[in-house]
Amino acid sequence: MPKWQRHFAIIFGCFLGLALWKFGNPVILDHKVDPPQSFGEALEVSWPVDWGNWILFALGFGALLKAKPSRVLAEAHVPRWLALAPLFWLAWQLISTTRTVDAALSNRTLPQFLGVVLCFFCGLTLLSKRGWERLVLPGLLIVFAFSRS
């Protein structure tokens, strides 16, 4: 596994832990979540889902700069049609958003769905390598060690 993928796996594991800890609210209720106003409050309350999307998009953009998509698909041992299916679904969602009955709801859920597709491809990148779980799980555990119930 290349060095950048090892680092990415650790960081992505931390992000997954953070997502479970701080971004657990449904996206359609995100407008009811107020951003924390202090460090102490940031540790105690949920964060807006948009913050998670921005972190995820930064991670995905960084991975995209380093990964070669054709190589990732070849190494993943997944049929190309199956790997590209989320992109077709995302394209369909973008097309259907033009004729939606509730534009506000569609505009809130579309970035979330884009994040799900991005997580799929990040997972595809990591799962194509052996030993990924040894790198992702510590990141999850680190975040859980800082969380309080």
N, C-alpha and C positions, 0 to 999 in steps of 0.2 A: 504494500500500500504506500503510495507516495506520501511524502511528509505533509503536503498541504491537505490531503484527505484525512490524515490522522488529526491534524489541528482542527479541521472542519468538523470532524465527528465529535470531538470534545466540546467545541463551541455549540454545535447543534444540539448535543445532549443537554447542555446548560439551558439553551433556549427552550427545549421541550419541557424541562422541569419548570422554568419560569412561566411557560404558557399554561401548564396545569395549575400553578400556584396563583398567578395573577390575572390570567385572561380567561377565566372560566365562565364568564357571563355570556348568555346568548347574544349574538350580534344584533338581533332586533331590539334588544333592551339596552344597547350600549349608550344611547342618548340619555339614559337615566343614571349613568355612572359618572361621577364627578372626578376629575383628576386629583390626585393627592396634592396637598398644599405644603407638606413638610416631609422631611426624611422619615420621621416616626410614622406619619400617616401612610407613607409609601410602603412601609413594612406591614401595615395593618390592613389596608383596604385593597380592593380590586383595582386594577388599572383599566383604562379604556382599551377596547380591543384594537383600535386604530394604532395604538403604540406597539402592540404585538405585530401588527401587519408591517409597520415600518422597520422593525427589527428584522423580521423575517425577509422582507424584500432586500434589505442590505445584505443579509447572509446569502440569499439566493443570487444576488448580483455578484457578490464576491466569488461564489462557487462557479458561476457561469463564466467568469473571467478566466478561471483556472481549468475548468473541465472542458473536454472536447466532446460535444454531444454525441457524435457518431461513435466515438470510442466507448463512451459510457453505455450506450445502447448495446453495443457488441459485447461488452464485458458483463452486462447484466444477465445475459442468457434468458431474455424475455422476448417473446415475439414482438416485432416492431409495431404491429397493429395494437397490441395490448399496451405497450408503452406510450403510444401516441393517443390512445382513447381519451385520456383526460383533456387533451388539447382540443379534440373535436367537441367534447362536452362543453368546455369553456367557450368555444366559438359559438355553439348553439345558445348558450346562456347570453352571450353578448348580442346575438341576433334577436333573441326573444325579448331582451330588455327594451328594444325599440317599440314593442307593442304591449308593454306591461299594463296591468290595471292599477298598479300602485308603484309609481316611479320612485317615491321616497324609500320604500322598502327594498326595491331592487337595487337602488344605489347604495344602500347599507350592506346588502348581502353579497354583492358582486366582488368587492375587495376581499371579503372573507373567503369566497370560493376561489379566487385567484391564489390566495394563500394556501388553500388546501392543495391545489394543483402544484404549487411550488414545493410544498412539503412532500408530495408524491415523488417529484423528481429528485429532491434532496435525498429521500429515502432510497430511491433507485440507484443513486450514485453511491451511497454508503453500503447498501445491501449487496452490491456487486462485488464487494471485497470481503475476504475472510477476516475475522477478528474485529469487525465493526462494533459488535456489542460490548467488547471490553473497553471501547473508547466512548461510546454513547452513554452507557449506564453510569459511569462515574460522574458525568456531567449532571445527570438527573439526580443522583444522590447528593451532590454538592448543593444543589438548589434546595432539595428537601431538607438538608441539614440546617439551612438558614430559615426555613419557613416554620411558622408556629401555628398550632391549631387553636 
